[in-house]
Amino acid sequence: MQRRNDSVRLVNGTSLCSGRLEVKTTQSTQRWSSVCEADFDQQDAEVVCRELGCGAPSVLQGVLYGEVEASMRTKEFHCGGHESSLMDCKSSGSDGNTCSSGKAVGLTCSEPVRLVGGLSRCTGSLEVKHQGDWRPVIVSGWTMKVAAVACRELGCPSPVSVERRKEYSVRSVWMISSDCVQSGSTLRECAESDSYSSILYIICSARGKIINSCAVMSLQASRGQQTDIQESIELHDYNLGVAAVEGEPTEEEGAQGAE
């Protein structure tokens, strides 16, 4: 799986935001080449991840996504970290420079996922950045599957509570199918543009701490927050390790278009 744009791409990775870094050598020949690990640093990685529409770099290491031929073209990049494209960075070297096999840059960027409006980074309304646009998320299907992927992509161990929260008006959202997520795709890869009057609010466990689901729901009730009954059933089954019934009937909480 790989993410492409005009000048850089990540190949042989597990998602759109990971892989061996390749740079287009010339526009005329459409030739791509790997970059030597010694000629690439954290600031360069920040620019590449941003250029590809991903989050911050989390792993920068060679020989992660396959080796290349013993001889490869490379330039040393000198990014400040603020550039919008790797090609905007200063560079040194020429197309004749080479580096040895096994030294190509392997890069893993975090997925563009966040929880907003909560008390910590592991709590809040789920938002995904897709096609350059941050939007809240609504789910088609079993929401606990999506919540589990969101928590994992955020580095928060597991979902503790999931709600569908009613909004005052219809707004642009990313609709994510739980079947798509179950197939192994990331949230961004599954995002489709839609309009809804509901959003998804998630509480993930933080640093391995386990929160009692009943206590969470009691706290929500005391704060006047309305929790979807079906979500409570899913959460109970999830915490007990019981396989919930597939094909959950999805409640029509919002209308596509005007309500």
Steps between C-alpha positions, in 0.01 A plus 500: 500500500640843419418865497596696189531866411708702253841468662509255795339169590518221760513145361469146644339630820199378696294817448499822301724658762784247517760352269838547337542860389543562129559833326439576135839571342375687193152590380593420140605136554249429781778307676478438874791435736545421869668740741801406712438484875814702575369789288165531676402618850196568722425842351508353150260229619259760640480665159439172317226389739326836468535497121331158488212618718606283795570579863837545669783251431513223761772271360799593286720199433659318209426145381140508622324473167730294280848554364596655167782447255855546629542828317237775514478871432466728799508862610548632850199708599518799735139572604409747770187299577256771390508436124190369326696274264831312515594659168473843667785407735862581432704201389857406421654227291426386148333218315834320493516456877437150628463315828514133587218246500288487815548870574187636331268714714202315648238739638185453707274802549210499743152482355312835481255418779415699815254524787390856579307665781592242764706517818799324339628396158331160555153651547275706274314524172666292229636699207690378193698703247429389146563685174648782708182548705445424871143384564313318778415135444177299492502123458301259288489166680647390832666805653720308746707370207568855385563620855757224554690604185481869598643433847775284354597762240514761779722281717224461760464127586128430458151658488313534830190693397338597169208737441320640201439862593222703345596833345277805468523498121616293206873540428764351272643176642707202394287186483706192589380145442591249770530233228770707329690539827461129573673422170819657637477849349573814702227746597614749236493236227139419593376861525225610260344846488150532647271734695358403839369646823691255722866452588696229680637563851759254630675438831814287465701356786824688560838339568345164573255625763170312505188702568187324619233538231216531752685782675550678169133476409397612849729801468353581160148475638587729793625758251179479301664330203274271300658163427370276223360180656636283221848643562471404866420142397796497258730638769388236751561221248833650398632522857387144577668370185163390357451514125220749438241428234603621156273706283389736776197704392634851453273770637413780262614787719557750229371565156715525195428851399235700690310326780 
